Amino acid sequence: MSDTQWIPGTEAWVASAAARGEAGSSKPAPAGDPAQARSHASTQAAPRLRRPDRAQVRLEPLCLDEQLPADHPARTIWRVVERLDLSAFYAPIQARGSEPGRAATDPRLLVALWLYATVDGVGKGRKLARLCREHDAYKWLCGGVSVNYHTLNDFRVAYETQLDELFTQVLTALIERGVVQVERISQDGMRVRASAGSSSFHRQETLRQHLEQVQEYIEELKRQPDEAPGVSARTRAARERAARDQQRRLEEALALLPELAAARDNPKTRTKDRSKPVRVSRTDPQARKMKMPCGGIRPAYNVQLAADPGSGAIVGVDVTNSASDRQQSGPLRAQVERRTGRKVREHLLDQGYVSMEQIEQAEAAGVKIYAPLPKGKDGQPVTASRWDTPHTTRWRQRMQTEQAQEIYKQRAPASERPHAEMRERFGLWAFTVRGLSRVRCVALWAALAFNVIHFAEYLVT
């Protein structure tokens, strides 16, 4: 007789009672005591377990509207989007009336999805499409409408003008309700990693070699028969599309070389080594190498934000591929005035924006500049210079007063908060799109989401 037995439900061989008794590992059942006898018998039986049964069929009533709490951020964003004028997004739609063609996905849904995805730190169309199938909040926004990542990615970067107008529309609503004032603004820049590697920057000769190789590859694809063995028509079309996209980027990179060479040779440009050849990225020609906050040199874009110190709202946003902030104060201030129709009276800047030319122009236009005085060789602020004009002298004298120092203290909380939130909450550490236009779209989505999520209570009334 075997000294072990199989206990159903335990999935393990255990010693039989007889064997345990022979080995002396357990005591025999007590005689004459019914309670102890029942307790002893229960320890010898198989344990009762609740096990999953995934093959069972269940019919459960489900209502999407009951899946989210009443105060969920997805509901808040949808209420805001319902009140926005999205006519500019509807204009390009060709499927109208009884005309043939598949119905288009509602732009209102796509705007709400990308706003909520931005707030949730989702920056890729594939991940957003998966969440629309799996996550209750995204399924609630979709309301049964299926979306694919191609549609999501294309919508995100194809409406730069419409997004700019939508940002202005939200900003105008906040100004009308007295939430935002633009008489005083604070500006700061944020360098965001580009979707290009440092090794993708090449000289003119190397770029031409890559272009020739791509052109030869495209010709080879054309010579292949339509019914090539092992290659479907869809795969062949995808390969040709990718090759043509690479060819376009290489041609753009080569076209930018003369412009960059002229900028390098300009005596006014601060360049350490003018003898080095100009290099351009073959994957993202419009990206430029910049010094990042970590101290390294990486391909990046310079995101400029203007904020209202009183409310903390973003009132201006732009993206440039210039590594310097010295020439960025004037253009962004003009953008804020264009968006709001109001005059900026005071402009708060950090030391990286100090440019005598920009300060001269701002002070001449009636704008008070609040920026720290540059320090001399002795480490002390320079309170006077022989190159000063009446306008720059006025700025230097102003920054030596206690009142100006108190006003300047508003710059850090007003500008650093949007930057920190975009990086930590929105995940804007690196761009996943290429090209200045597409990068601007992503920055506009982030700025728009920031204002919507923080000032929704004023936008839904």
Residue pairs with C-beta under 8 A, 6 or more apart in sequence:
1 18
2 16
3 15
3 16
3 18
3 19
3 22
4 13
4 14
4 15
4 16
4 19
5 13
5 14
5 15
5 16
6 13
7 14
7 46
8 46
9 46
9 47
9 49
10 46
10 47
15 23
15 25
17 26
17 44
20 26
21 28
29 36
29 37
29 40
29 41
30 36
30 37
30 40
64 136
64 139
64 140
64 143
64 144
65 140
67 136
67 139
67 140
68 74
68 75
68 136
68 137
68 140
72 137
73 116
73 119
73 137
73 453
74 112
74 116
74 137
74 138
74 140
74 141
75 140
76 453
76 456
76 460
77 112
77 115
77 116
77 119
77 452
77 453
77 456
78 112
78 141
79 456
79 460
80 452
80 456
80 459
80 460
81 108
81 111
81 112
81 115
82 108
83 459
83 460
84 111
84 166
84 169
84 170
85 169
86 107
86 108
86 111
86 166
88 159
88 161
88 162
88 165
88 166
89 107
89 108
89 111
89 159
89 162
90 107
93 104
93 107
94 101
94 104
95 101
95 102
95 103
95 104
105 145
105 147
105 151
106 145
107 155
109 141
109 142
109 143
109 145
109 147
110 147
110 151
110 152
110 155
111 166
112 141
113 128
113 132
113 138
113 141
113 142
113 147
113 152
114 128
114 152
114 155
114 156
114 445
115 445
115 448
115 449
115 452
116 137
116 138
116 141
117 123
117 128
117 131
117 138
118 426
118 445
118 446
118 449
119 425
119 426
119 449
119 453
121 425
121 426
121 427
122 128
122 131
122 427
123 426
123 427
123 428
123 432
123 442
124 149
124 432
125 149
125 150
125 152
125 153
125 156
126 149
128 138
128 149
128 152
129 147
129 148
129 149
129 152
131 138
132 138
132 139
132 141
132 142
132 146
132 147
133 139
156 433
156 441
156 442
156 445
157 433
157 437
157 438
157 441
157 442
158 441
159 441
160 437
160 440
160 441
160 444
163 441
163 444
163 445
163 448
164 444
166 448
167 317
167 339
167 444
167 447
167 448
167 451
168 339
170 448
170 451
170 452
170 459
171 180
171 313
171 315
171 339
171 340
171 451
172 339
172 340
173 458
173 459
174 180
174 311
174 313
174 451
174 455
174 458
174 459
175 181
175 182
175 340
175 342
177 458
177 461
179 311
179 313
179 455
179 458
180 308
180 310
180 311
180 313
180 315
181 308
181 310
181 311
182 308
182 315
182 336
182 337
182 340
182 342
182 344
183 342
183 343
183 344
183 345
183 346
184 308
184 309
184 310
184 344
184 345
184 346
184 347
184 348
184 407
184 410
185 306
185 307
185 308
185 309
185 315
185 316
185 333
185 336
185 344
185 346
185 347
185 348
186 306
186 307
186 308
186 309
186 348
186 349
186 410
186 411
186 414
186 415
187 304
187 305
187 306
187 307
187 316
187 328
187 329
187 332
187 333
187 347
187 348
187 349
187 353
187 415
188 304
188 305
188 307
188 350
188 411
188 415
188 416
188 419
189 302
189 303
189 304
189 305
189 325
189 328
189 352
190 302
190 303
190 304
190 305
190 419
190 422
190 423
191 290
191 291
191 292
191 293
191 300
191 301
191 302
191 303
191 323
192 300
192 301
192 303
192 428
192 429
192 430
192 431
193 292
193 298
193 299
193 300
193 429
193 430
193 431
194 281
194 284
194 287
194 298
194 299
194 300
194 301
194 430
194 431
194 434
194 439
195 283
195 284
195 287
195 430
195 431
195 432
195 433
195 434
196 281
196 283
196 284
196 287
196 299
196 434
197 281
197 283
197 299
198 289
198 297
198 298
198 299
200 281
200 282
200 283
200 284
200 299
201 279
201 280
201 281
201 282
201 289
201 299
202 210
202 253
202 279
202 280
202 281
202 282
203 277
203 278
203 279
204 254
204 257
204 277
204 278
207 250
207 253
207 254
207 257
207 280
207 282
208 254
210 250
210 282
211 247
211 250
211 251
211 254
214 243
214 246
214 247
214 250
215 247
217 243
218 240
218 243
218 244
218 247
221 236
221 239
221 240
221 243
224 231
224 236
226 233
228 236
246 282
249 282
249 283
249 284
249 285
249 434
250 282
252 285
252 286
253 280
253 281
253 282
253 285
254 280
256 280
256 285
256 286
257 278
257 280
260 278
260 280
261 278
263 269
264 271
264 274
264 278
265 274
270 324
281 287
281 299
283 434
284 299
284 434
284 435
286 321
286 434
286 435
286 436
287 299
287 300
287 301
287 321
287 434
288 299
288 300
288 301
288 321
288 322
288 323
289 297
289 298
289 299
289 300
289 323
290 297
290 298
290 299
290 300
290 302
290 323
291 297
291 323
292 298
292 300
301 319
301 320
301 321
301 431
301 436
301 439
302 319
302 320
302 321
302 322
302 323
302 325
302 328
303 317
303 318
303 319
303 428
303 443
304 316
304 317
304 318
304 319
304 320
304 325
304 328
304 332
305 314
305 316
305 317
305 415
305 418
305 419
305 447
306 314
306 315
306 316
306 317
306 332
306 333
306 335
306 336
307 313
307 314
307 315
307 414
307 415
307 417
307 418
308 314
308 315
308 414
309 348
309 410
309 411
309 413
309 414
311 455
312 413
312 414
312 417
312 418
312 454
313 450
313 451
313 454
313 455
314 418
314 447
314 450
314 451
315 336
315 339
315 340
316 332
316 333
316 335
316 336
316 339
317 443
317 444
317 447
318 328
318 331
318 332
318 335
318 440
318 443
319 436
319 439
319 440
319 443
320 328
321 436
322 328
324 352
325 352
325 353
326 352
326 353
326 354
326 355
326 358
327 355
327 358
328 353
329 347
329 349
329 353
329 355
329 358
329 362
329 369
330 358
330 361
330 362
333 344
333 347
333 362
333 367
336 344
337 343
337 344
343 366
344 367
345 366
345 367
345 368
346 367
346 368
346 370
346 407
347 362
347 367
347 368
347 369
347 370
348 370
348 371
348 407
348 408
348 410
348 411
348 414
348 415
349 369
349 370
349 371
349 411
350 371
350 372
350 411
350 415
351 371
351 372
351 374
353 371
354 371
354 372
354 374
356 387
356 392
359 369
359 371
359 391
359 392
359 395
360 389
360 391
360 392
362 369
363 369
363 391
363 392
363 394
363 395
364 391
368 395
368 398
369 395
370 398
370 399
370 404
370 407
370 408
370 411
371 395
371 399
371 408
372 381
372 399
372 408
373 381
373 382
373 383
373 396
373 399
373 400
374 381
374 382
375 381
375 382
376 382
381 399
382 396
383 396
383 400
384 393
384 396
385 392
385 396
388 396
398 404
399 405
399 408
418 447
418 450
421 450
422 428
422 446
422 450
423 429
426 446
426 449
426 450
428 442
428 446
431 439
431 442
432 442
433 439
433 441
433 442
452 459
